[in-house]
Amino acid sequence: MSFQETFKALSDPTRREILQLLRQGALPAGEIAEHFNMTGATISHHLSVLKNAGLVDAERRGTYIYYEINLSVLEEILSWMTGLYGGSS
């Protein structure tokens, strides 16, 4: 995970909305897709970008892949940003 990948992933409003959905807990890709007016392939692309950036984890459960938010990456970013803010006077 690099900050560049993470910020690129966060720059897209659809991906930010996916993260909002995942705040409630893990969801399968199909359920995530139901919230959007776009193809399953497009949602899969967004999920792949989020996964590659380390913002979500994917776990196969039977025939479904469940996605879950990865808070450790967000905490790392928040810590870095807080350090920037706290370091300025």
Secondary structure, 3 states (H helix, E strand, C coil): CCHHHHHHHHCCHHHHHHHHHHCCCCEEHHHHHCCCCCCHHHHHHHHHHHHHCCCEEEEEECCEEEEEECHHHHHHHHHHHHHHHHHCC
